[in-house]
Amino acid sequence: MARGEIGFVGLGIMGRPMVRNLIKADYAVTVYDIVAEAVEEMATEGATPASSAAEVASKTPIIITMVPDSPQSEAAILGPGGVLEGASKGDTVIDMSSIAPASSKKIGGACDAAGVNFLDAPVSGGETGAIEGTLAVMVGGEKEVFEKNYDMLTAMSGSIVLCGGYGAGNTTKLANQIIVAGNIAALGEALVLAKKSGIDPKVVFEAIKGGLAGSTVMNTKGPMMLEGNFDPGFRIVLHQ
């Protein structure tokens, strides 16, 4: 028997592995994405397909959205065929997208007006964290709603912190991205310095990763840089 029913809107790089972890944790998940192939893929792995975000919301009491940016979050939740069109009073919307704090506050206000609970809950950890279920989740919203959904969120994460009211999750994510972007840029410069100085960048990486310069960013991105793997795991515009 399923632990609970969850709706999930947005099946991109992050969304698909997050859904897989919910299914592994014995949740019944109903999914939707504007890309039909993504919905079909998740359906073959145990999710129930839906034809719109509104349909997802009409079938599940907790709806997670994971889309690229503020316009997509607002459209998926507030727009025609969106989550609020299908949600009932007392349902909960959890937007795990990385968006502008002002958009989170706007969505939260609309949910309040509809009698629907809301949390903004962006994540850090990238595709690897989504696959491994070790994402760091930064949450904005009411404590009671946060506590009620905490156990479900652990299926996708290794760290979950309530940061404040609506928008606080995404403000915290902005702080996170300042640090992440700075680390990535500095790491790239350091490895280029090593190479141009005639030192093997792999040796430099091994020498410094255990010292004060070491970080999760270094451990995750360093090997990728050394391999020449620059496949994107996050949109550069969201760092701005």
QUIMO-V746001 format. One record per helix or strand. SS is the DSSP state (~ for helix, > for strand). FROM is the first residue (numbers start at 1). TO is the last residue. Records with the same first field share a line. If there is no record, write none. Layout:
BEGIN
SS = FROM-TO  FROM-TO
END
This chain:
BEGIN
> = 5-9  28-32  48-49  62-65  92-95  117-124  135-141  157-164
~ = 13-24  36-43  53-59  70-78  83-86  101-114  126-132  143-153  168-196  201-208  216-227  236-239
END
